[in-house]
Amino acid sequence: MSRADNIKKLLEKYHTQRDQAIEILGNKCKSCGSIDRLEIDHIDPATKELDISKQWNHPAFWDVEKRAFVKSNYAKCSICKK
């Protein structure tokens, strides 16, 4: 597999997992209700308990850590996040 193929595969996996995370957070901006250009934001970075980018590849992440993820994160559109 070429380097370009590896990068493409990793990006596809990232976007799939990101979409799952946004779905768990309600598929809309917490501030304005928009469904466009959503990003995941941590409620209080000082209380961040888990690093989603490192943990969501674990097979049990979405079952075990879902409650902690929802409790400490929310979705915001790129406009409200500014």
Secondary structure as UniProt FT lines:
FT   HELIX           3..24
FT   TURN            25..26
FT   TURN            30..32
FT   STRAND          38..42
FT   HELIX           45..47
FT   HELIX           52..55
FT   TURN            56..57
FT   TURN            59..60
FT   HELIX           61..64
FT   HELIX           66..72
FT   STRAND          73..77
FT   HELIX           78..81
//
